[in-house]
Amino acid sequence: MHGVSQGIVAAILGLWLYSLAVQKLGAARGSLFGALVPAIAICGGFLFLFEVPTEYETIGVILTTIGIIISMKGTKDE
């Protein structure tokens, strides 16, 4: 069951959603969201598992988010 949920469902659903994002946002903007995966994992761990992020993790999430915002302003709409 674990192999099916992570190996098949997550992989196929993840690739499909990523390709949909690239299709809707364009390649430059769609590729930026891969950098949000660690930040989303930290937020999910905090919300669902009640794990408090360290100072370095919090700083990393903030810097990553700022970097993505700056990068999105620098990319042109396709």
Secondary structure as GFF3:
##gff-version 3
##sequence-region A 1 78
A	DSSP	alpha_helix	2	3	.	.	.	ID=ss1
A	DSSP	pi_helix	4	10	.	.	.	ID=ss2
A	DSSP	alpha_helix	11	25	.	.	.	ID=ss3
A	DSSP	alpha_helix	27	32	.	.	.	ID=ss4
A	DSSP	three_ten_helix	33	36	.	.	.	ID=ss5
A	DSSP	alpha_helix	37	49	.	.	.	ID=ss6
A	DSSP	alpha_helix	55	74	.	.	.	ID=ss7
###
